[in-house]
Amino acid sequence: MKKVKITKIRSTIKRPKDQKKTMEALGLRKIGQSREHVLTPQIEGMIRKVKHLVSVEEI
């Protein structure tokens, strides 16, 4: 399975509540923080929802 590294690059201040919850669900709290996830359809959808706040790279 593919793995991706997701890094938070922008703040969630003044963002809709659903985007804030998505970032928390991805495990991203601070700017610059990164998490590795297996690329499942659920994770892909979450990334798509907050793509303007994160950077994604394949591992």
C-alpha positions in Angstrom: 0.0 0.0 0.0 1.1 3.6 -0.7 2.1 5.8 2.2 1.9 9.5 2.3 3.5 12.2 4.5 1.1 15.0 5.3 2.5 18.3 6.7 0.5 21.2 8.0 1.6 24.4 6.3 -1.2 26.9 7.1 -3.2 27.8 10.2 -6.8 26.7 10.8 -7.7 30.0 12.4 -10.9 31.4 10.8 -11.5 28.1 9.0 -14.8 26.2 9.1 -15.3 23.8 11.9 -15.4 20.8 9.6 -11.9 21.7 8.3 -10.6 22.1 11.8 -12.0 18.7 12.8 -10.5 17.1 9.7 -7.0 18.4 10.6 -7.4 17.0 14.1 -8.5 13.7 12.7 -5.3 13.6 10.5 -3.3 14.2 13.6 -2.1 17.6 12.7 -2.1 20.3 15.4 0.9 22.6 14.9 2.2 24.2 11.7 5.1 22.2 10.4 3.9 19.0 12.1 3.9 15.9 9.9 2.2 12.5 10.0 2.5 9.4 7.9 -0.7 7.7 6.8 -1.5 4.7 4.5 -3.4 6.2 1.5 -6.9 4.8 1.8 -10.0 6.3 0.2 -10.9 7.9 3.6 -7.5 9.6 4.0 -7.6 10.7 0.4 -11.0 12.4 1.0 -9.7 14.1 4.1 -6.6 15.4 2.2 -8.8 16.7 -0.6 -11.0 18.6 2.0 -8.0 20.5 3.5 -5.6 20.5 0.5 -5.1 24.3 0.8 -3.8 23.8 4.4 -1.4 20.9 3.9 1.4 19.6 1.7 1.4 15.9 0.7 4.3 13.8 -0.5 4.5 10.1 -1.3 6.9 7.9 0.7 
